[in-house]
Amino acid sequence: MARAEVFSGICGFTTRVEAHKNGTRQVALSITSDCAAIQRLGAALTEVDPFREFTFRGAGPLSLQLASKYCSHAACPVASGIIKAVEVEAGLALPADVSIKISKDGPAQGGDGS
C-alpha cells in the first residue's frame, strides 16, 4: 500500500490517501480529510486506472476531473497527492516526498528608492 499525507496550507486541512492494488488493473483509494469538499471527493473517487492517472492524454486523470467538481480551490494540492500515491502503488514512480514552498517579499519600494 502507498500512502500520501497532504497538508494543504493556510486552510489548515490535512488529507490522508491510501492506495492499494486490488488484484485487477485498478488501484483502490481510501481518502480521509478534515475538508468537507475533499470528503465528498473521497466518497466519489474510490478506484482509478493508474495508466489514466499519470497522463493528460486522452480523458486525463479522473482525480483531477473529480477534484474540479468537488473542490472549488484550484490551487488545492490534494489531487496531486492522490496521483502520486497511485503512481507509487502501481510501480510507475518511486516513493519520494514533494514540496511547494511559498513566500512573499515585503511591500515594493517607492519609485524614488525609499
Secondary structure, DSSP 8 states (H G I E B T S, - for coil): -EEEEEE-STT--EEEEEEEE-SSS-EEEEEEESSHHHHHHHHH--EE-HHHHT-SSTT--HHHHHHHHH---TT--HHHHHHHHHHHHTTSS-----------------TT--
